[in-house]
């Protein structure tokens, strides 16, 4: 019984394989007594991070630019688990998902601490959700693309005070993804 946030980086608004997969996943998670919020980034206004640092200095914890990232940051920090879902496009997640990923920086402090002999941001909040990654491989993507993306998200989760619990591909059964979430 977790509060799950599904951040959907699918750029295609047509009903396609990924769309059907995510809809089935949401239904199965709800049937497993989870609360699920499915955010389709293509329907949101998310501006690019400009690196102005206002979220650390002028408006601590909140992006200076008014867009839908404010609500998503709120939902993110109040979730038990966040699943990032995206097609693989040119060897990486969609630009929509990457843009949001950059806009999550207000969730940590600008101050630095040493973690595993590396410099990382300090926590802003008491707790952070666990993370999962769900990728839809294109005909042009391969296992190396998946490995690179997974490694980047592991680094991202370390800095965001979270843990990347799993990476799954949409050729896995939906039940496998639900099982991975249920065992966290």
N, C-alpha and C positions, 0 to 999 in steps of 0.2 A: 504494500500500500504506500506508494510513493507519489509525490508530485513530480511529474515528468514534463519537461519542456522539450518539444521537438522543433528544432530550428531547421527549416526546409529551405535549402539553397537551390532548389530546382528552378531553372530559368524558363522552362517550357510550360506555358499555361494550358496547353492541350492535355487531355487525358492520355498519359503515356505509361510506360512500364513503371517508372519510378513513382509517379503519382498514384497508381493503383497499389503498388507495394506499400507506400506510406499510409494510405487510407486503410488498408488491411491491417497494418501494424498498429495504428491508432485504435482500431476496433478491438483487436486482440488484447492490447494493453488495458483498455477499459474493462473488457471481460475478465481480466485478471485483477480487478479492483484497484487499478491505478487511476489517478487523476491526470489527464493528459491535456496539455495546451499545445496545439499545432500552429506554429507561426510560419506562414509562407512569405518569405522575404520578398518575392516578386510583387507582392501586394502592399509592401511597406515603403515608406520614404526613409531611406537610410543614406545620409550624406557621407562623403568620404571624410576620414579623419585627416585633419590638416596638420596635426602635430603642434598645435598652438599651446598645449599644456594647460589650457584654461580649466580643464576637468580636474587638474591637480592644484591650481593656484587660485583662479577666480571663482569657480563654482565647484568646489571639491566634491568628487564622487559623481558628477553629472556633466555631460558634454555641454559646452557653451552653446552649440548649435542646436536649435530646436528641431528634432525629428523623431521618428519612431524608435530610435535606439534607447531613449529614456525608458520607455515602457518595457522594452526587451531586457534591458539591464535589470530592471526591477524584477521581472519574471525570472530571469536567470538566477539571481542571488536568492530568490525565495523558492527555488526548486531543489529537490533532492537529487535529481538526475537530469542531465541535458544531453540530448542526442542531436548531433550535427549530422545532417543528411545532405548529400550533394552528388550530382553527376560529376564524373571526372572529365574535365574539359582542358585540353592541351596540357595534360599531365598534372593538374591540380584541381582543387575544389573550384566551384563556380566563383566568379568575381563577386556575386551577391554575398556569398558566405564569407569570403575573405574581407569584404568591406565591413560586415558586421563584426567579425573577429577583431578587427582593428578598433572598432568602437566600444569594445568591452574593457579597454584600458582604464576607464574611471573606476572599475571595481577593485583596483589595487591602489596602494599609496605610491607616491613618487619616490619615497624613501627606499633605500636599498639595504638588504641583509645578505649574508652569505648562506647559501643553501647548497649542500653537496659540493662544496668548494667553488661555487659559482655565485655571481651577483644576481639577485632577483629582487623584485619589488616586495615590500612588506604588505601584509594583509590589511584590508580596510574593514572587513567584516569578520565575525566570529567563525562562520563556516561557509564553505563553498560546495557547490554540487559536484558529484562525480560526473565524468563525461564519457560519452560513447561516440563513435564515428561510423556512419553508414555511407558507403560509397557505391555508386552505380557506374560500373566500368563501361566505357564506350568501346567500339571495335578497335580504336586506335590506342587504347590504354593497355598497360600490362602490369605484371606483378611488381615490377620495379617502381612504377608510378604509385601504386598502393603503399609500398614500403616507404617511399619518400614522404608521402602525405602523412602516413602514420607517425613517422619520426618527427615531423614538424608539429603535429598535434600533441605529441608527447611533450615536446619542449614548451608549447603553448600552455598545456595544462600545468606543467611545473611552475611556470611563472604566474599562472592564475590560481595557484594554491589548490589545485584539483588533481585528479588522477584520471588518465585516459584508461578506462576499464577494458575496452575492447574496440577493435575495428572489424567491421563486418562488410561483406559485399552483398549486393542485392540478389546474387544467385544463391545465397544461403536462404533456407526456409525462414519465413517470418517467425515461426515457432522458435527457431534457434536464437533469434535476436531477443525475443521475449524472455526466453530462458536465461540468456546472458544478463538481462536487466534484472530479472527476478532473483538471481543469485548474488547480486551486489549487496 
